[in-house]
Amino acid sequence: MAVVTGRHAAAGPGGSTTADAASAYSSNEAVGNSLAASVYGWTGGEATCLDELWQRESGWSQYADTRASGLDPKNAAVFAYGIAQARPYSKMPQAGWPADKGGQSDREVQVKWGLAYISAAYGDPCGAWAHEEAAGWY
């Protein structure tokens, strides 16, 4: 994907058009909002905070990779990856990892991991977004 929408987003598997990328990101956002509501009860303002957070971090791309965006060297062992920008990528279950590390970039795995991380570290997406705004990361 040649579309770079989030701060850390970068090209994913080849061949996709801008319309394909927009549709995939919209679908990823729908999965994220559905799981946030059903598992954590996060709706309304919390859903807005989650959207702002992951739009900035990855553009909702399950292929967002700081090695490809230039934030980390191409051969970095530690880098952020996926919708929630897990750093290191290996914090997530393997199915969420990039293909070059033995994963499948599974969006649902990435979203579930990211929501659990937000809940444990910040309480809710608005707490994570407030930290993102203050520190530039969450």
N, C-alpha and C positions, 0 to 999 in steps of 0.2 A: 504494500500500500504506500503510495507516495504522499498521502495526506499527512501533514503534521498538525495536529490540533491542540494537543496538550503540551505543557512545558517540557515534558520528558518523552513525548510521543516521537516515534521514529518509524521508518519504513518497516513493514511486516512482510509476510510472504508475497511474492510478486504476482502481477497480473490483475490486481484489483483496480477498479476505477474509483474516482472520487465519489460517485453515487453509491458504489458498493461499500466503500468505507463508511460513508454517512449512514447507510442502512445498518451495517454491522454495529457501529457505535450506538445507534439508537436502540438496537436490539439488546446490546450489552447493558445500556442504561435501564431498559425495561426489566431485565433480569435482576439488576441491582436493586431497583426500587421495589420490585415484588418481594425479593428476599428480605430487604430491610424492613418492609411492612409486616410480612408474615412471621419472621423469626424474632425481630426486635421491637415491632410496633412503631417503627420510625416512619412517619408520614408528615405531610405538610411542611413545616419549616425544617424539620430534620431531613426530609427528602431533598429540599432545596439546598441545604448545606452539603449533603452528599454529592449532589450534582455539581455544585461549584468546586468542591474538593477534587473529585475525580476528573472533572473536565480540565481543571488546571494541571493536575498531575500527569494524566495519560490521554486526555481526550476520549476517555472510555475505551481505549484500544487495548485488547488483550495482548497485543504484540509490542506495546510501548517498552523500549529498551534503552537505557542510558548509554549503552555501548554504541548503539546506532545513532543516537541523537548527538553524540559528542560530549556528553557530560562525564562519561568514563571512557578510558581507552578501549579500543576494539577488542583487545585481548585481556581485559580486566577479569579477575577472578571474582571480585565483589562488584555487583552492579544492581540497579533497581530494575524490576521487570513487572509488566502486566498492568491491569486496570488500577490496582491499588498501589503500584510501584513498591512491591516488597523489596527491601534491601537488607540483606542479600536476598536474591531471588529464591534461595534454598530454604527460606523460612516457610514458604508455602508447601503444600503437598506436591509431589513430583508432577502430577498431571497438569499443574499450572505453570510449570517451568517452560522456558523456550526449548524448541526442538533440538538446538545444538547442545543442550545439557540433558537430553533424554526425556523432555516433557512434551506435552501436546498443546500448551497455551490454552488450556480449558478455562473458558470464561467463568463458568459457574464455580469452579474450584477457586479461582482468583477472587471472585466476589465474596464467597463465603469466608475465605481467609481474611480478606480486607475488612469485612463487617465485624468479624470476631476481634480483629486487632483494634479497630476503632472503639468497640465496646469496652475492651479491657484497658486500653491506654487512655481514652478520653471520655468515656461514658456514652457519647453519642456523636453523630456527625457534626453537630454544631460546635462541640468542644474541639474536635479535630480541625474543623475549618478555622476556628479562632486561633488555634496554635499555628496553623498554616499561614494565616494572615500576619501573625506577629513574628514568626520565626522563619518563614519561607519554606517550611517542611512540616510534616506531621509524623 
